[in-house]
Amino acid sequence: MKGMNYKGYFAKVEFDAEDRIFTGRVIGIRDVIGFHGESVAELETAFGEAIDNYLAACKKLGQQPNKTYSGNLMLRIPAEIHASVAAAAEVSGKSINQWAAGVLEEATHAQ
């Protein structure tokens, strides 16, 4: 997955060819946080400032900031796939959770 991470918040980045700037949007939360920059360095700085400003505003307003993902993921899969996953995990000497985390991490970095 191509993106940015700061203080546990993740952002999707795109290039706006018309305005010739990078634009970013924080993903995985309900609130809307956007930022932009003309270079990668400006974009990184703007992302950090956007998150810091968001957290400060939430504190000032007495609101809890939206949390990023908890790390808990519930999946409903066919029993045959579940059995195959359990076997693959056992063969690799890992728990299903460890095995699935590795597979998912590899898959997200392959994009």
LINHU-V753856 format. One record per residue. N is the residue number from 0. RES is the residue in three letters. D_CENTER is the distance of its C-alpha to the mean C-alpha in whole Angstrom. Layout:
n-><N & N>
res-><RES & RES>
d_center-><D_CENTER & D_CENTER>
This chain:
n-><0 & 1 & 2 & 3 & 4 & 5 & 6 & 7 & 8 & 9 & 10 & 11 & 12 & 13 & 14 & 15 & 16 & 17 & 18 & 19 & 20 & 21 & 22 & 23 & 24 & 25 & 26 & 27 & 28 & 29 & 30 & 31 & 32 & 33 & 34 & 35 & 36 & 37 & 38 & 39 & 40 & 41 & 42 & 43 & 44 & 45 & 46 & 47 & 48 & 49 & 50 & 51 & 52 & 53 & 54 & 55 & 56 & 57 & 58 & 59 & 60 & 61 & 62 & 63 & 64 & 65 & 66 & 67 & 68 & 69 & 70 & 71 & 72 & 73 & 74 & 75 & 76 & 77 & 78 & 79 & 80 & 81 & 82 & 83 & 84 & 85 & 86 & 87 & 88 & 89 & 90 & 91 & 92 & 93 & 94 & 95 & 96 & 97 & 98 & 99 & 100 & 101 & 102 & 103 & 104 & 105 & 106 & 107 & 108 & 109 & 110>
res-><MET & LYS & GLY & MET & ASN & TYR & LYS & GLY & TYR & PHE & ALA & LYS & VAL & GLU & PHE & ASP & ALA & GLU & ASP & ARG & ILE & PHE & THR & GLY & ARG & VAL & ILE & GLY & ILE & ARG & ASP & VAL & ILE & GLY & PHE & HIS & GLY & GLU & SER & VAL & ALA & GLU & LEU & GLU & THR & ALA & PHE & GLY & GLU & ALA & ILE & ASP & ASN & TYR & LEU & ALA & ALA & CYS & LYS & LYS & LEU & GLY & GLN & GLN & PRO & ASN & LYS & THR & TYR & SER & GLY & ASN & LEU & MET & LEU & ARG & ILE & PRO & ALA & GLU & ILE & HIS & ALA & SER & VAL & ALA & ALA & ALA & ALA & GLU & VAL & SER & GLY & LYS & SER & ILE & ASN & GLN & TRP & ALA & ALA & GLY & VAL & LEU & GLU & GLU & ALA & THR & HIS & ALA & GLN>
d_center-><8 & 10 & 8 & 8 & 7 & 10 & 11 & 8 & 7 & 4 & 7 & 8 & 12 & 15 & 19 & 21 & 24 & 27 & 26 & 25 & 22 & 18 & 16 & 13 & 11 & 9 & 7 & 7 & 10 & 13 & 15 & 15 & 14 & 15 & 16 & 18 & 20 & 23 & 22 & 19 & 20 & 20 & 17 & 15 & 18 & 17 & 14 & 15 & 18 & 16 & 14 & 17 & 19 & 17 & 17 & 21 & 22 & 20 & 23 & 26 & 25 & 25 & 22 & 19 & 16 & 13 & 11 & 8 & 8 & 11 & 11 & 14 & 14 & 17 & 18 & 22 & 23 & 27 & 29 & 30 & 26 & 26 & 29 & 28 & 24 & 26 & 29 & 26 & 25 & 29 & 30 & 27 & 28 & 24 & 24 & 22 & 19 & 19 & 20 & 17 & 14 & 16 & 16 & 13 & 12 & 14 & 14 & 10 & 12 & 15 & 14>
